[in-house]
Amino acid sequence: EAAHGTTFFATTALIGELLHQPEVLARLKEEAAAVDELTLDSATTALPYTEACIKEALRLYPFAGSVPKKLPRGERLTVGGYELVGPVDVWLCFSHHFVDAAVFPEPLRFEPRRWLSDGPSYSSPSSERWLR
């Protein structure tokens, strides 16, 4: 389930966005048509807009919004002013950052260009950490 379920979810989310944004789909088609030979090794360099679309779909539709971790015995972790001392189970919840306007301006908008170096410029200090 983990392998095909997550791939299916991400692919479905991306296709759904492409159906609502024909200009994004057109740019994807142009990018793909311009590639003479595509290999697994060259995919990310030959298809930067495609990669940006995938990243944006995963940002808007994360299939894993948090991850469980175990803080080992004796280890310390400070979160929000609270100190945790292991052994303790913790959840790393990060999906709220994906829709935080301080991190991603217009967070509910599907905007693949935000992942490209020539995309919109975001000056938020927190977005600089996440976007490039």
Disulfide bonds with the S-S distance in Angstrom:
none
